[in-house]
Amino acid sequence: MASPAFLAMSRFRRRRYEECVDLCSEILAENPYDKAIWLLKTQALTAMTFIDDSDLEELGIADAVMDDNATASMPRPGTSLNGDNASGKGSSLDRVMRPMSNAGRPNSGFVRPSTQNGMRPGTGETPGSRAALESAMRKTGSSRPGTSRPVTALGRHVRLGTASMRAESDGPFIDVSRMDLQKYAHRPTLARALCEFLLYHDHNARKALELAAEATSACNFEDWFWKSRLGKCYYLLGLYRDAEQQFKSSLRTQQSVDTFLDLGKVYLRLDQPQNALDAYAQALEAFPGSTAVLTAKARTYEMMRDGDQSLRAFKDVLRHDPSHVEAIASLGAHYFYSDQPEIALRFYRRLLEITQSTESASGSARSYASTELWNNVALCCFHSGQYDMTMRCFENALASADDSNMADVWFNVGHVGVSLGDLGFAYQCFKVAVSIDPQHVEAYNNLGVLEVRKGNQEDAAADFAQARSAGSFAYEPCFNGALLAYKRGDFPTSLRLAEASRVLFSDHPETLELVEMLRAKLV
Amino acid sequence: MLAPSFRTKLNTPIQPGLACLGHFEGDADAVHDEQGGGRRRGATLAIASSGNRVLLHSSSDTAAARGGHDESGGARYLNLNRQVSALSCGRFKGGSRDTLLVGSTSSLLAYDVHDNSDKFFAEVPEGVRSLRFGNLHGIGEPLIFVGGDCSLQGFDRSGTEQFWTVVGGCATSMILADVDRDGKDELVVGSDDFEIRAFQNEQSLFEITETESVQHLCPLETNEAHSSRFAYGLRNGTIGVYDGKTRVWRVKAKDDVQAMVAYDIDGDGVQEIISGWSNGKLEARRHEDGSVVYRETLDSPITALFTGDFRGTGSEELICCTLSGEVRGYDGHSQDAANLRTFTGADAYNFGETTSGMDALAAGRFSGDEVMRALRGDLAIENDAGDQAIASSLMHQQQDPRARVSTHNAELAQLQEQLTLKTMELRSLEDNLKHADAGNMHESLGSLPAHAGVNVTLSQNLEASCLDLCVQASEGCLVHSVLIFSLDAGLFTEGECVAGMNSAGTGAASGRLVVSLRPLKNAATKLRVQAMVSARGASEFLHIFELEQPLRRFSMFAPAQDTSDRNRSLGNASFFVPNQTLEAVRSASDRLFEENTVPKEHVSHELCFELASLRDDSLLRITAAEEPNGGVRMKVESTTLEIVSEFVQALARELDLQRLEACLDFPTVLHHLEGLLARVAELRSLRQRLNAEMADESNYIKSLVVRAEDARVLQDVTNLTSTYADLTSVNLQLIGEYNKRSNNQAELLAALREVNQIIQRASQVRVGAPQAAVVSACRKALKSQSIPALFHAITSMKSS
């Protein structure tokens, strides 16, 4: 029989945290002052709820809508993350070629917390206003507010924080409010474990801040770890300026990839992507070829809508890590949208291979984004002329689809139908798509177009209107609506819609032509 | 009249001083706008607007707005989330555009508008009261100079502190100018303790004491001969010009001067001093003599003045902002401006003749009868109102003919009034003459005997703890009243002038009048005494005698009476004065104190005397001993560090010492400092905790708002009401936290101010390089939070 302490450590190393915690609890019940075991239990509890927050995190609605950290209210195009739709360095062709996510951003090749639900207020919405809040809530859930998924106010932290409370029936393991943090501050090992516990398990940034402040002064402000933790606490509390100072100070003592990434995150929150990129550049000098930093850089460019730079950075990532899923997916998406489906297909095939191998290795039932992946492969096959493969791939995609992405797959099937000229089939597909997701803008838009072809102008107009109300980011329903109204002779409506379309996409030549024509007629 | 070259109305008020002009959007060369034509880009105006925001406005924005395409109306806002207390901009070495600098009560932000990125963000616990961007000699790159409460910091482009020194009060304005004509720029700092200080690097060059809080400084670019000139403005409405340490001229007005800038408004190649006033007056004065070149009154108080190329025309214009949000430009190269020049040229010659090189006020530009009017009309002349009445009448006297044309009617009315007064005077003189004819030659004639004179003596009054200024008229004359002016030092609580009357103005005069003076500070200055003397008590005519009474620096110190029980709490500074004899030291101190306070003789190479202040009875003991191989070793003991440092500075000036090192032993001060530093540390950690709590609560508020909104959309009224109830209580809590934090901030500021003052005084016990060394050593010790190092820096002793 092994010593219980040894057994607990062994379980910790084997990542059997729950068993480790149970064992530690038993030992602690006998001897509550066993520091080693206390430390082990703290670490095990932390590890159970740990998430790597160095790269990504979700913005809560409250953060996004009531964000007053951005300095410039009308930044120069290309210098901000939340500019209006028309900004960015991408050519105007991109907008025609590449669809938008419902955040009003070009679709990225890889789903990340910030790419899908665009909760940041768009143009014309004052941050913090009720309208902005409502539209943010509408965007979060796929349909009505409060129905599809709980509205979280503050992103991931609060939610997980509450979830982690559930396990402990006989009161919390560590009651921070009764702790003498100053005492712990002078015991570096315990303090570190405790700090991580507070941050990742309790999500109590305030207490963690107190501890870190004590600890950093206990070691004469020389330990980079405490400074970066202080920064992290400030960051979680929303005190970004203080966080920036701490991270910078920490980097002066000791450079580390994590700290650079954290610093970049602070700048992104302050809506200063240029500074974030500077931080990443510094990080790359110190850690050349760090894929984490390169990925962060690529993402930042993508958020700034600088497609070329983003692409270059993703290529860099692949050079260092040939199996980097996000980079492969992003490059695939890029090649697909830049009309090179064959090359895109190669990237997606590579992804499929990686998926297969990881699947067989880990034996997990569900693999990476298989629905989307099959869907993409199908589209690539279709556009590169391998028609035999197309429907098989869609079938695969639909087999693994759920409510969140099935509508998209049906929409794509419908799109293929349109391309093949089988309009009846396409119509059916779009109908299925909107039945699954009543907010599917593109499907409504295409339905409308099909109705026009059928001659049902009333239905078409209704479809366009529905598409417009479902998403305020797409110019197509506006333009189509305008064109339809023009054909029906309703010039004022047509002009109104055309103007709306121009606001969304100021370089669209057809829109401009239509506006000219209407102006000439009306004025 | 000078027509503005442009006028724009912004719909935000412009607060005094919170505006600046810069090229934030890249260089001033050609930009290509939509029409494809290249044109120069004008500078952008940055204004601190309400809601903690900064408004950026450029003339190209307005042009775009006029074109109808820009929906925003040409204004862009920057959210800062903190109260803006100072605004400036500057271009770092090698940069192609200006960086916006925003100061608040606890931080400084350098922001690149073009890139939408922070250059740096620095904590400035002392607060940012003034900002100046520029090159100080000896530092390779331009620095951002930040004036705060008793502290002066210089930041480089990365936000690292490259410069630090202490000043006596809150640094309200700073300029970089070559005040000693050595070809290198010095930092000149005006502060609210009435001082103007010049720093070369971190070393104090000289100090000028003014009569009020110094609000504005502005460098003057002149031809070679006047290169060390700069203009200043005080809170009491005085503006003037200094040439190095000497004042060239000054004038005073009733209103507050809000902004000053140097600009060549009449296009003659020489800059004028443009001042903007709280009553909307815009005034341009010649820097040589203060004569008015141009004057105009706008509808709203002027709040900021600067020069720059706002419209992109390529020529530098004068930009004038008013409180109501109006922005005007004046072009000094226009035809109007040239007219201004030809019109004033001839008249200004005369004027220059009478006042050049003289202090306009000191030259006694007010005639006797005006003072009389002031005295008669307002017997309570001891207050500021009377003082200003004189000053305002002075202002009228100061106006040159050009200005008279512009304010024609008022001037004419005044002249008429003067005329009637003169005729009345003449008439009464004639009356007197008639009386004289009737007999009794000497008595009835209002004039004084030929030998009449007034004698002024200053003596210490130990009982009342003040100085007695005694005006003694010669035989047969009566002193009616006395006006005592202190024009340089701001000695009196009442303002620039103190008045004394015999029998409280009832008219009963005697031959002797005693006025009690309690100078606020130790300053060597001259008091200007004006005695109103008449031959007889009831005479209608008073004659004015103007006299100067020198006031020694430490005139409020009298020989100590009883010193037995005061030895306990004395601190001392000991130092060695090389190459001086004991006699030189003795006579130097003799010049500093009132007569008969310093012993005339010294015995056996030793000099020792004790003095007590009339203000608070604090003791000053000075011991000097001649060393066998030359030089004098001195020890200055006192209860307060302030007196010691003042004495050492004064002595060094008397002996013309360039360098003096000293050891300081002040247990009480060190003890106090230690307490203060502990307090600062405590307040800082408390502040951190309060900040975290507030951030936590505001996050909670945000999430509650979202939850409430969600409940509202779902029409879940129960949840909605309970969430709103929570929201209210958290909000109240947050307000409470805020109050706590603002108290904390105020306490922290006070403590830091005191620390800085102690450092400044400790540094002033030294002279020259050691003085700067003490300051920088103290800063280093403060940064590393090492109290022993700080004590060592202050005392210069190996171990205490």
Interface residues (C-beta under 8 A of the other chain):
Chain A: G60 I61 A62 D63 V65 M66 D68 N69 A70 T71 A72 S73 M74 P75 R76 T79 S80 R130 L133 E134 M137 P145 G146 V151 A153 L154 V158 A205 R206 L209 E210 A213 C233 L237 G238 L239 R241 D242 E244 Q245 Y267 L270 D271 Q272 P273 Q274 N275 D278
Chain B: E25 R53 S72 R76 Y77 L78 N79 L80 N81 S107 Y111 D112 V113 H114 D115 N116 S117 D118 F121 E123 S685 Q688 R689 N691 A692 E693 A695 D696 S698 N699 K702 S703 L704 V705 V706 R707 E709 D710 V713 L714
